Amino acid sequence: MSEAPSHLSRLEEKLGVRFRDKSVLQQALVHRSFLNEHPEWALGSNERLEFLGDAFIGLVVAEALYRNYPHYTEGQLTELRISLVRGETLAAVGGRLGIGEHLYLGRGERAAGGQERASNLAAAVEALVGATLVDRGYRAARALVLRLLKSELLQQRRRGVVRDAKSMLQELVQRCGLPAPRYRTVGVTGTPEGPRFTVEVLVGEATLGSGVGRRKVDAERQAAIRALETLRAGAGSVDR
C-alpha cells in the first residue's frame, strides 16, 4: 500500500489513537459501495471490523454500566445499554467526529448523501473501534469507547432514570413507520399463587421477542428488551 492519505492523520488526532498499521484504519472507513467501483482495492470493506467493534462496544458499555449502577437490575442495565449502543447514538458520535468526510464511498452513495447517512456513520464508528482493537489492543480500544461515549454516559448519570423498554420500542417502530407493538400471552405456568407468564411481542406479523416473568407486565418488559435487541442487530424482518 502507498503512503496513507493525510486525512487519516487528522482522524487519528480526533480519535486520540495512533495506528501502527494505517491500512487497518483505512479499511475501517471503506463502504461496500466503494469496492464496486474499485475492484482492485485490496483491503476490503469495513464490515468485518464493524462486526468486531459492535461486539466490543457492547462489552465495554456493559462493564461501565455494571460498575456505575450497582443498584440497577439486569433489566434496567439492559435497557440502558441498548440506548447507549444503538445506531442513533453511534451516528451522533460519528457526526461529532466528522467521520463522514473520511469515508470511502462509491460515487452513487456519496451523491445520495452517504457521508451523512446515519447508518454509515454508526457503522464507521463500530469499525474504528474494531480497528483499534486489532491494531492497538484491548486497553486502547476500551479507552476509545469510553472517550467516544463519555458525554452520553455523563448525561445518563445526571438523568438517573432508565427509560422503559416498552416506550423505547413504541418510539422506535413509530419512527420506522411500522405498526404499534402488540403483546400476546402465550403461556402461563406455575401455581395460582406463583404464576409465570410467557409473553411475545409482535410488530405487524413478526414476533420480535419473548419474555417470562412472575407478572404479565414484567414478561412484557422482557419481551420488549429482546425486541429492541433484535431490531438493533438487524435480525428482525417486519411485515406490515
Secondary structure as UniProt FT lines:
FT   HELIX           6..15
FT   HELIX           22..27
FT   TURN            28..29
FT   HELIX           32..37
FT   TURN            39..40
FT   HELIX           47..68
FT   TURN            70..71
FT   HELIX           74..85
FT   HELIX           87..97
FT   HELIX           99..102
FT   HELIX           107..111
FT   TURN            112..113
FT   HELIX           114..116
FT   HELIX           118..136
FT   HELIX           138..148
FT   HELIX           150..159
FT   HELIX           165..175
FT   TURN            176..177
FT   STRAND          182..190
FT   STRAND          195..203
FT   TURN            204..205
FT   STRAND          206..213
FT   HELIX           216..233
//
